Amino acid sequence: MVETFTTAANTYGPPASTLDLASPTTAWSTPPDCCATGPPATSSNTYAEYLLGALGITQKNGTPFHPQTQGKIERFHQTLKRWLANQPPAETLDQLQTQLDTFRQIYNHHRPHRALDRQTPAQAYTARPKARPTGAPINGFFRVRYDHVGTNGKISLRRAGRMHHLGIGAAHAGKPVTILITDTDVTVIHNGTGNILATNTINPDRTYWRNNQKEPGRWPSSQTPEYER
């Protein structure tokens, strides 16, 4: 979900707000092991909240089992079911996907809609001004990467054709992490706990970017959280 959302945001621009339900929210906070980025269960902030906040997007949660809020796409489902019923039964998932892709193209680009003054959904969408985030300033670039902390406590990151090294901490060697990269900084999150292990300020002129979570000098210090020692 994280990769799909960030890819869509980079392609079409970030939305002003999102509407989420209980199950999708859970999926955001407890993704698969390969890219688990959710915070501990005791935390009030899910990874979705962190990501949306970083992008300046307002998060809206609908009330479960509330048809006025959650049932807006049910008519679309009925149209899709009727269309599929008139097609040859798909024998494989690939055939079904081809049918779904065909329906999407017809529905969005070829089928006029009475509620849209006989426009197609694509025409109506293109003509309308887009709502943009009104929260925190949006960085011009945002991407997600998955990696492991090296044995030296660092992570290598290539940016603008140059290799940089992010200081994380030797105590975190080998840990699987999710890396959030913007125009100005990098945030490194432990996949298992959701704890932020490092924040690094992007400086194109320097090869090494120190961990802003740590005091300059010897580490750990008296201010280092127990889970980072």
C-alpha positions in Angstrom: 0.0 0.0 0.0 2.8 2.4 0.8 4.6 1.9 -2.5 1.3 2.2 -4.4 0.3 5.4 -2.6 3.6 7.1 -3.0 3.8 6.1 -6.7 0.4 7.6 -7.3 1.2 10.8 -5.4 4.4 11.2 -7.4 2.5 10.5 -10.7 -0.7 12.5 -10.2 0.2 14.8 -7.3 -0.8 14.4 -3.6 -4.5 14.7 -2.7 -5.8 17.2 -0.2 -7.1 14.5 2.0 -7.7 10.7 2.3 -10.7 8.7 3.5 -9.7 5.5 5.2 -11.5 2.6 6.8 -10.5 0.3 9.7 -9.1 -2.5 7.6 -7.0 -0.3 5.2 -5.7 1.6 8.2 -4.6 -1.6 9.8 -2.9 -2.6 6.6 -1.0 0.7 6.6 0.2 0.2 10.2 1.0 -3.5 10.0 2.3 -4.2 6.4 4.0 -7.4 5.3 7.3 -8.5 6.8 9.1 -7.4 3.7 8.2 -3.8 4.3 6.8 -3.6 7.8 7.0 0.0 8.9 4.2 0.4 11.4 4.9 1.7 14.9 4.4 -0.4 18.1 0.9 -1.2 19.1 1.2 1.1 22.0 1.8 4.1 19.8 -1.1 6.4 18.8 0.6 7.3 15.5 0.4 4.8 12.7 2.8 4.8 9.7 -0.1 6.1 7.6 -0.4 9.2 9.9 3.4 9.7 9.7 3.5 9.5 5.9 0.4 11.6 5.3 1.6 14.2 7.8 5.0 14.4 6.1 3.1 15.1 2.8 0.8 17.7 4.4 -2.3 15.5 3.6 -5.4 15.6 5.9 -6.4 12.1 7.0 -10.1 11.5 7.3 -11.5 8.3 8.8 -15.0 7.3 7.9 -17.4 5.6 10.3 -17.6 1.8 9.7 -20.9 0.4 8.5 -22.1 3.9 7.5 -23.5 3.5 4.0 -23.7 7.3 3.3 -20.0 7.5 3.8 -18.7 4.1 2.7 -21.1 3.0 0.0 -20.4 5.5 -2.7 -18.7 3.0 -5.0 -21.4 0.3 -4.7 -23.1 1.5 -8.0 -19.8 1.1 -9.8 -19.5 -2.5 -8.5 -23.0 -3.2 -9.9 -22.0 -1.8 -13.3 -18.8 -3.9 -13.3 -20.6 -7.1 -12.3 -23.1 -6.6 -15.1 -20.4 -6.0 -17.7 -18.4 -9.1 -16.6 -21.6 -11.2 -16.7 -21.8 -10.4 -20.5 -18.2 -11.4 -21.1 -16.9 -15.0 -21.7 -16.1 -16.4 -18.3 -12.4 -15.9 -17.5 -10.5 -19.2 -17.0 -7.4 -17.7 -15.4 -6.4 -14.7 -13.3 -4.6 -13.2 -16.3 -7.7 -13.4 -18.4 -9.8 -11.8 -15.6 -7.2 -9.0 -15.2 -7.4 -8.3 -19.0 -11.2 -8.0 -18.8 -10.9 -5.7 -15.8 -8.4 -3.5 -17.6 -10.7 -3.4 -20.7 -13.6 -2.4 -18.5 -11.6 0.4 -16.8 -10.6 1.8 -20.1 -14.2 1.8 -21.4 -15.7 3.1 -18.2 -13.3 6.0 -17.8 -12.6 7.0 -21.4 -15.4 5.9 -23.7 -18.7 5.6 -21.7 -20.6 8.9 -21.3 -22.2 9.3 -17.9 -25.7 10.9 -17.4 -24.6 12.5 -14.1 -21.7 14.1 -15.8 -23.6 15.8 -18.6 -22.7 13.0 -21.0 -19.0 13.4 -20.3 -16.7 10.5 -19.6 -15.2 10.3 -16.0 -11.8 11.1 -17.5 -13.1 14.2 -19.2 -14.9 15.4 -16.0 -11.8 14.7 -13.9 -9.4 16.5 -16.2 -11.6 19.6 -16.4 -12.0 20.1 -12.7 -9.4 21.9 -10.5 -7.6 19.6 -8.2 -7.6 19.8 -4.4 -4.1 20.0 -3.1 -2.7 19.6 0.4 -3.1 22.6 2.6 -1.1 21.3 5.6 2.6 21.3 6.0 4.7 22.4 3.0 5.1 19.6 0.5 8.6 18.6 -0.6 9.0 18.4 -4.3 10.2 14.8 -4.1 9.3 11.8 -1.9 10.2 8.2 -2.2 10.4 5.1 -0.1 13.3 2.6 0.0 13.8 -0.7 2.0 17.2 -1.7 3.2 19.3 -3.2 6.1 21.7 -1.2 8.2 25.3 -2.2 7.3 27.7 -3.9 9.7 29.4 -0.5 10.2 26.1 1.1 11.3 25.6 3.0 8.1 23.4 2.9 5.0 24.6 3.9 1.5 22.3 6.1 -0.5 22.8 7.2 -4.1 21.4 10.7 -4.8 21.9 12.7 -8.0 24.6 10.3 -9.2 26.6 10.6 -6.0 27.0 8.0 -3.2 26.3 9.2 0.3 26.6 7.4 3.7 24.0 7.8 6.4 25.0 7.4 10.0 22.5 5.2 11.8 24.5 3.6 14.7 26.5 0.5 15.1 24.0 -0.9 17.5 21.5 -1.1 14.7 23.7 -3.2 12.3 21.7 -5.7 10.3 18.3 -4.3 11.2 15.7 -4.1 8.4 14.6 -0.5 7.9 12.4 1.7 5.8 13.9 4.9 4.4 11.8 7.9 3.7 13.6 10.4 1.4 12.5 13.9 0.7 14.2 16.9 -0.9 15.7 18.0 2.4 16.0 15.0 4.8 16.0 11.3 5.2 14.1 9.4 7.9 15.1 5.8 8.8 12.5 3.7 10.5 13.0 0.2 12.1 10.7 -2.2 10.4 10.0 -4.3 13.5 9.2 -1.6 16.0 8.3 1.5 14.0 10.9 3.5 16.0 12.7 6.2 14.1 16.4 5.2 14.2 17.8 8.2 12.4 17.0 11.5 10.7 19.7 12.8 8.3 19.8 16.2 6.7 20.6 16.1 3.0 23.8 17.9 2.1 24.9 17.3 -1.5 28.4 18.6 -0.7 29.1 16.0 2.0 29.6 12.3 1.6 28.6 11.5 5.2 25.3 12.6 6.7 25.3 12.2 10.5 22.3 11.0 12.5 20.5 14.1 13.9 18.9 11.8 16.5 22.3 11.5 18.2 24.5 14.0 19.9 27.8 14.8 18.1 30.7 13.0 19.7 30.7 9.6 21.5 27.6 7.4 21.5 25.5 6.4 23.2 25.1 9.4 25.4 23.0 10.0 28.5 20.2 11.3 26.2 20.0 8.2 24.0 16.7 6.3 24.3 17.1 2.8 25.8 15.9 1.1 22.6 18.7 2.7 20.6 21.5 1.7 22.9 
